[in-house]
């Protein structure tokens, strides 16, 4: 089975007692080694050029016009993790009509023998900044990957900095999922999740998922600001940009 695929499903956010939302999205799981070949094979997906769906190197990792995989391998080395030249599969939203905003992209990094050795969570904010959390995996009882780290990057003006993240991740297979809980001490400040089902990465399926959500990437950024307005109207405290975010990689085991 190809590592590259489309995943269709739901994104859900919940702030206990304050605000919740659910909306349909689709994401791509892309083996970084295969992206140029996928761009040549498909008519509705392109690599570093315009198409209905496209993947631009400059949208990911260090956001430069260079291959993405070596940039993530460098992050792994900086965190003391040897990926052994294995595959890296990225779960992310593609450009749609030449626009994309990804609040969270996840790189699944494996050794040559197929062993999952790290997940790299790239978190982005609406100020054009991003940050990498490089975390070793720990399998839970139900086959998910369990991870945790302290928050050290500004994302939302409704959340303070001294918080902690826990992740439950289902690596791309027949299903893929990422569930995150933001903790304020022993209390839950926010939950966010994506859960999707696999479809083959073909032109026909690209057309199907696009027809079901034709303005998805534009709606993501519009939805962020619309939901922020609703939270303000509900009286959720607006903290602004308090505290500073740290640069570099975070390597914290659960």
Secondary structure per residue as TSV (DSSP state, phi and psi in degrees):
chain	resnum	aa	ss	phi	psi
A	1	X	-	360.0	130.8
A	2	X	-	-61.3	141.2
A	3	X	S	-72.3	-23.0
A	4	X	-	-89.7	135.3
A	5	X	E	-164.7	172.6
A	6	X	E	-102.9	140.6
A	7	X	E	-124.0	121.7
A	8	X	E	-109.9	136.6
A	9	X	E	-179.3	-151.6
A	10	X	E	-120.9	141.0
A	11	X	E	-103.0	134.4
A	12	X	E	-133.2	137.7
A	13	X	E	-126.1	145.5
A	14	X	E	-147.2	125.1
A	15	X	E	-108.9	110.1
A	16	X	T	-51.2	125.3
A	17	X	T	75.1	0.3
A	18	X	T	-123.2	-53.9
A	19	X	E	-163.1	141.4
A	20	X	E	-146.2	154.2
A	21	X	E	-151.5	156.3
A	22	X	E	-145.1	136.1
A	23	X	E	-152.9	153.6
A	24	X	E	-85.4	139.7
A	25	X	E	-143.9	169.1
A	26	X	E	-131.2	147.1
A	27	X	E	-129.2	161.0
A	28	X	E	-110.5	138.5
A	29	X	E	-102.9	120.0
A	30	X	E	-126.3	121.3
A	31	X	E	-69.6	118.1
A	32	X	T	-60.5	-26.3
A	33	X	T	-71.9	-23.9
A	34	X	T	-97.9	-6.6
A	35	X	H	-58.6	-46.0
A	36	X	H	-58.1	-41.3
A	37	X	H	-67.3	-37.6
A	38	X	H	-62.8	-41.3
A	39	X	H	-62.6	-31.5
A	40	X	H	-78.7	-31.4
A	41	X	H	-76.7	-37.0
A	42	X	-	-99.6	151.0
A	43	X	S	-92.0	-24.3
A	44	X	S	-105.6	9.1
A	45	X	E	-134.3	134.8
A	46	X	E	-134.5	153.5
A	47	X	E	-106.8	116.9
A	48	X	S	61.4	28.2
A	49	X	S	-154.9	164.4
A	50	X	-	-68.4	139.6
A	51	X	S	-162.3	-178.4
A	52	X	S	-56.5	-53.1
A	53	X	E	-115.4	142.4
A	54	X	E	-149.0	158.1
A	55	X	E	-123.4	115.5
A	56	X	-	-106.1	130.8
A	57	X	G	-53.0	-38.5
A	58	X	G	-71.1	-6.2
A	59	X	G	-85.5	-7.6
A	60	X	S	-133.8	166.8
A	61	X	T	52.5	-122.9
A	62	X	T	-82.2	2.7
A	63	X	-	60.0	48.1
A	64	X	S	-123.7	162.5
A	65	X	S	-84.8	74.1
A	66	X	S	-154.9	157.1
A	67	X	-	-52.6	140.3
A	68	X	H	-79.1	-37.7
A	69	X	H	-58.0	-47.3
A	70	X	H	-60.4	-29.6
A	71	X	H	-68.2	-40.3
A	72	X	H	-72.0	-37.0
A	73	X	H	-61.5	-35.7
A	74	X	H	-66.3	-38.5
A	75	X	H	-62.7	-39.9
A	76	X	H	-63.8	-45.1
A	77	X	H	-61.8	-41.2
A	78	X	H	-60.9	-29.9
A	79	X	T	-89.9	3.4
A	80	X	T	78.5	25.2
A	81	X	-	-114.1	127.8
A	82	X	-	-97.8	114.5
A	83	X	-	-88.5	-7.7
A	84	X	T	62.6	23.8
A	85	X	T	70.6	17.1
A	86	X	-	-76.6	-172.1
A	87	X	-	-80.3	155.2
A	88	X	E	-129.8	121.4
A	89	X	E	-109.9	128.4
A	90	X	E	-105.0	125.7
A	91	X	E	-99.9	115.5
A	92	X	E	-159.4	168.3
A	93	X	-	-89.1	141.5
A	94	X	-	-85.1	166.5
A	95	X	E	-64.5	137.8
A	96	X	E	-125.6	118.3
A	97	X	T	52.2	39.7
A	98	X	T	71.7	23.3
A	99	X	B	-138.2	140.2
A	100	X	-	-154.4	146.8
A	101	X	-	-139.4	122.4
A	102	X	-	-112.4	103.6
A	103	X	S	-61.0	-34.8
A	104	X	E	-146.4	128.5
A	105	X	E	-123.7	143.9
A	106	X	E	-124.5	128.0
A	107	X	E	-102.2	122.3
A	108	X	E	-98.9	112.9
A	109	X	E	-108.8	121.9
A	110	X	E	-121.7	155.4
A	111	X	-	-78.9	173.3
A	112	X	T	-62.4	-27.1
A	113	X	T	-83.2	3.9
A	114	X	S	91.3	-1.8
A	115	X	-	-71.7	127.5
A	116	X	E	-72.0	121.3
A	117	X	E	-110.5	-20.7
A	118	X	E	-167.5	154.3
A	119	X	E	-117.8	135.4
A	120	X	E	-112.5	114.5
A	121	X	E	-96.0	115.9
A	122	X	E	-101.2	112.5
A	123	X	E	-102.8	133.5
A	124	X	E	-122.2	149.0
A	125	X	-	-113.7	175.6
A	126	X	T	-81.4	6.2
A	127	X	T	-97.2	9.6
A	128	X	S	81.8	14.0
A	129	X	-	-106.4	156.7
A	130	X	E	-145.6	164.8
A	131	X	E	-148.1	149.1
A	132	X	E	-112.1	128.6
A	133	X	E	-108.9	110.2
A	134	X	E	-99.5	112.2
A	135	X	E	-130.7	131.9
A	136	X	-	-70.7	151.2
A	137	X	-	-84.7	154.2
A	138	X	-	-141.2	117.2
A	139	X	B	-70.9	137.5
A	140	X	-	-98.7	180.0
A	141	X	T	-64.4	-32.2
A	142	X	T	-94.9	14.7
A	143	X	S	88.2	-5.0
A	144	X	-	-74.5	164.2
A	145	X	E	-99.3	127.7
A	146	X	E	-105.0	132.1
A	147	X	E	-146.5	161.2
A	148	X	E	-155.9	151.4
A	149	X	E	-163.3	161.1
A	150	X	E	-78.6	145.3
A	151	X	-	-73.1	129.5
A	152	X	-	-142.3	31.2
A	153	X	S	-145.5	132.2
A	154	X	-	-71.9	128.9
A	155	X	-	-124.4	-58.2
A	156	X	-	-116.5	137.0
A	157	X	T	-73.4	0.7
A	158	X	T	-101.9	1.4
A	159	X	S	-130.6	135.4
A	160	X	-	-76.3	177.6
A	161	X	S	-87.6	-33.6
A	162	X	S	-83.0	65.9
A	163	X	-	-123.8	175.4
A	164	X	E	-134.6	142.4
A	165	X	E	-104.8	140.0
A	166	X	E	-123.4	141.8
A	167	X	E	-121.7	143.0
A	168	X	E	-126.0	117.7
A	169	X	E	-124.6	132.3
A	170	X	E	-102.6	108.9
A	171	X	-	-59.7	149.6
A	172	X	S	-56.1	125.4
A	173	X	S	-152.7	-127.4
A	174	X	S	-68.3	-26.5
A	175	X	E	-131.7	162.4
A	176	X	E	-142.8	145.1
A	177	X	E	-159.7	149.2
A	178	X	E	-136.6	120.4
A	179	X	E	-121.0	129.5
A	180	X	E	-125.0	135.2
A	181	X	E	-117.0	130.2
A	182	X	E	-101.3	121.6
A	183	X	E	-105.8	135.0
A	184	X	E	-111.4	90.6
A	185	X	T	65.5	-122.8
A	186	X	T	-94.3	2.0
A	187	X	E	-102.9	146.3
A	188	X	E	-84.0	121.2
A	189	X	E	-90.7	-30.8
A	190	X	E	-165.6	142.7
A	191	X	E	-121.8	143.8
A	192	X	E	-144.3	142.1
A	193	X	E	-153.9	154.2
A	194	X	E	-130.7	134.4
A	195	X	E	-136.5	125.7
A	196	X	E	-139.0	158.7
A	197	X	E	-108.8	147.1
A	198	X	E	-78.5	139.7
A	199	X	E	-131.4	148.3
A	200	X	E	-63.3	146.5
A	201	X	-	-84.9	88.4
A	202	X	-	-128.1	162.9
A	203	X	H	-60.8	-40.2
A	204	X	H	-61.6	-42.8
A	205	X	H	-72.6	-34.7
A	206	X	H	-58.6	-45.1
A	207	X	H	-63.2	-39.2
A	208	X	H	-65.2	-48.1
A	209	X	H	-70.8	-33.8
A	210	X	H	-64.7	-43.5
A	211	X	H	-61.4	-31.6
A	212	X	H	-80.0	-14.1
A	213	X	S	-154.7	66.1
A	214	X	T	-69.5	-19.4
A	215	X	T	-121.0	32.7
A	216	X	H	-54.2	-52.2
A	217	X	H	-67.1	-32.7
A	218	X	H	-68.9	-36.9
A	219	X	H	-69.9	-27.0
A	220	X	H	-61.2	-52.4
A	221	X	H	-70.6	-37.8
A	222	X	H	-63.9	-40.0
A	223	X	H	-65.3	-36.4
A	224	X	H	-58.8	-46.3
A	225	X	H	-73.3	-35.0
A	226	X	H	-66.2	-43.5
A	227	X	H	-66.9	-34.4
A	228	X	H	-62.6	-41.8
A	229	X	H	-62.1	-42.2
A	230	X	H	-65.0	-36.4
A	231	X	H	-66.2	-40.0
A	232	X	H	-59.6	-43.7
A	233	X	H	-66.8	-26.0
A	234	X	T	-83.4	-5.0
A	235	X	T	87.7	15.3
A	236	X	-	-67.0	127.0
A	237	X	-	-58.1	131.6
A	238	X	-	-95.3	113.3
A	239	X	-	-91.5	-17.4
A	240	X	-	70.0	-161.1
A	241	X	S	-94.8	72.3
A	242	X	-	-88.5	139.2
A	243	X	S	83.3	168.9
A	244	X	-	-116.3	149.7
A	245	X	-	-99.6	149.5
A	246	X	-	-89.6	148.7
A	247	X	-	-95.1	162.1
A	248	X	S	98.7	-153.6
A	249	X	E	-111.9	148.5
A	250	X	E	-113.8	127.7
A	251	X	-	-125.8	91.1
A	252	X	-	-131.3	119.9
A	253	X	-	-76.6	152.4
A	254	X	-	-69.0	360.0
